[in-house]
Amino acid sequence: MTLHSTRTSTTTPTNTSISTNTSTRTRTRRFTRTRVAVAASVCLLAVGAPTAYATLAEDPSAGSVLAPARGTPYIETRLLFGTERPDGGAGVTDEQFMAFVDREVTPGFPDGLTVQEGRGQWRDASGTIEKERSYELILLYPVAAAATSDRRIEEIRGGYLKEFAQEAVARVDDRTRVDF
């Protein structure tokens, strides 16, 4: 019996040791699996992200984000009109602005336009930050009509400057594709 007891005593620490080793191996396997999963995710992101960004990359010659070739090539011009007069006179009213659009813009762009009201600010010629009510006029026209549209847009800007004693009318042009 002593022999059996010795074996039992010897066996118990060995079983505990085996159990500890098995537990350590399981934890190591789990830890290793987690590391492999994280490493695989990082690799996928490293490979996939540049590909995803490449599809959204800008085409330097076109100046716009690449998208599915849907629609017709157009130019989008946004004009930003302030309403406060630098000379301190009364600001441009909604009625005055819409009358200007009807008279000066619509005849040159009868196919459509968008006017949005907003609030803006800019630094005037004297360096003062001016905050004012403003309008954004959005025009879309085919690339083929760019030269004619450019002339009309510059006439609109000049007309607004003169009629409402403004220092500037901001202009933003972007190439885009339009599908009506």
C-alpha positions in Angstrom: 0.0 0.0 0.0 2.8 2.3 0.6 3.9 1.8 -2.8 0.5 2.5 -4.1 0.3 5.6 -2.0 3.6 6.7 -3.3 2.4 6.2 -6.8 -0.7 8.1 -6.1 1.3 10.9 -4.6 3.6 10.9 -7.5 0.8 10.7 -10.0 -1.2 13.6 -8.5 1.6 16.1 -9.0 2.2 14.8 -12.5 -1.5 15.1 -13.4 -1.5 18.6 -12.0 1.5 19.3 -14.1 -0.1 17.8 -17.2 -3.3 19.8 -16.5 -1.2 23.0 -16.1 0.7 22.3 -19.3 -2.6 21.6 -21.1 -4.1 24.8 -19.8 -1.0 26.8 -20.8 -1.1 25.2 -24.3 -4.8 26.1 -24.6 -4.1 29.6 -23.6 -1.1 29.8 -25.9 -3.2 28.4 -28.8 -5.9 30.9 -28.0 -3.4 33.7 -27.8 -1.7 32.5 -31.0 -5.1 32.3 -32.8 -5.9 35.8 -31.7 -2.5 37.1 -32.9 -3.0 35.4 -36.2 -6.5 36.8 -36.6 -5.3 40.3 -35.8 -2.3 40.0 -38.1 -4.6 38.8 -40.9 -7.0 41.7 -40.4 -4.1 44.1 -40.5 -2.8 42.6 -43.7 -6.3 42.8 -45.3 -6.6 46.4 -44.3 -3.1 47.2 -45.6 -3.8 45.6 -48.9 -7.5 46.7 -49.2 -7.3 50.3 -48.1 -5.0 51.5 -50.9 -7.2 49.7 -53.4 -10.4 51.4 -51.9 -8.7 54.8 -51.9 -7.5 54.3 -55.4 -11.1 53.9 -56.6 -11.9 57.3 -55.0 -8.7 59.0 -56.0 -8.9 62.2 -57.9 -8.1 62.2 -61.6 -5.7 65.2 -61.8 -6.7 65.9 -65.4 -10.4 66.0 -64.7 -10.2 67.6 -61.3 -13.0 65.5 -59.8 -13.6 62.2 -57.9 -13.8 59.2 -60.1 -17.2 57.5 -60.0 -19.1 55.1 -62.1 -19.4 56.5 -65.6 -23.0 57.6 -65.3 -24.4 60.7 -66.7 -23.0 63.4 -69.0 -19.9 65.5 -68.3 -20.9 68.8 -66.9 -19.4 71.7 -65.1 -20.9 72.8 -61.8 -20.4 76.5 -61.0 -21.3 77.9 -57.6 -21.5 81.6 -57.1 -21.6 83.1 -53.5 -23.3 86.4 -53.1 -23.1 88.5 -50.0 -26.0 90.8 -49.0 -24.4 93.5 -46.8 -23.1 96.6 -48.6 -19.6 97.8 -47.8 -20.8 101.4 -47.8 -23.2 100.7 -44.9 -26.3 100.9 -47.1 -29.3 98.7 -46.7 -28.6 95.0 -47.3 -29.8 93.2 -50.4 -33.4 91.9 -49.7 -34.8 88.5 -50.9 -37.0 90.4 -53.4 -34.0 92.3 -54.8 -31.9 89.1 -55.1 -34.7 87.1 -56.8 -35.4 89.9 -59.2 -31.7 90.0 -60.1 -31.8 86.2 -60.7 -34.9 86.5 -62.9 -33.4 89.3 -64.9 -29.7 88.4 -65.1 -29.3 84.7 -64.5 -32.4 82.9 -65.9 -32.1 84.2 -69.5 -28.6 82.7 -69.8 -29.4 79.5 -67.9 -33.0 78.7 -68.7 -32.6 74.9 -68.2 -32.5 75.4 -64.5 -30.5 76.6 -61.5 -30.6 76.4 -57.7 -30.6 79.2 -55.1 -29.8 78.4 -51.5 -29.8 80.9 -48.6 -27.1 80.8 -46.1 -24.9 82.7 -43.6 -21.3 83.4 -44.4 -18.3 85.4 -43.5 -15.2 86.7 -45.3 -12.4 89.3 -44.8 -13.2 92.5 -46.7 -10.6 94.8 -48.4 -10.0 96.7 -45.2 -9.2 93.4 -43.3 -12.5 93.3 -41.3 -14.3 90.0 -40.9 -17.8 90.5 -42.3 -20.6 88.2 -41.3 -23.7 88.3 -43.5 -26.7 86.7 -45.0 -25.7 85.2 -48.3 -27.0 83.2 -51.3 -25.4 80.3 -53.2 -26.4 80.1 -56.8 -25.6 76.6 -58.4 -25.4 76.3 -62.2 -24.9 73.1 -64.2 -24.0 73.2 -67.8 -22.5 70.8 -70.3 -18.7 70.8 -70.7 -19.3 71.6 -74.4 -21.0 74.9 -73.4 -18.2 76.0 -71.0 -16.9 78.9 -73.1 -20.3 80.5 -73.6 -21.4 79.8 -70.0 -18.1 81.3 -68.6 -18.8 84.6 -70.4 -22.4 84.7 -69.0 -21.2 83.8 -65.5 -18.7 86.6 -65.5 -21.4 89.0 -66.7 -23.6 87.9 -63.8 -20.8 88.5 -61.3 -20.0 91.9 -62.7 -23.7 92.9 -62.7 -24.1 92.0 -59.1 -21.0 93.8 -58.0 -22.1 97.0 -59.8 -25.9 96.8 -58.9 -25.4 96.1 -55.2 -22.0 97.8 -54.5 -20.2 94.6 -53.6 -16.5 94.0 -53.3 -16.6 90.4 -54.6 -18.8 87.5 -55.8 -17.0 84.2 -55.1 -16.9 81.5 -57.9 -16.2 77.8 -57.5 -16.1 75.5 -60.6 -16.0 71.7 -60.5 -16.2 69.1 -63.2 -18.9 66.5 -62.6 -21.2 64.0 -64.3 -24.9 64.7 -64.3 -27.8 62.3 -65.0 -31.3 63.8 -65.2 
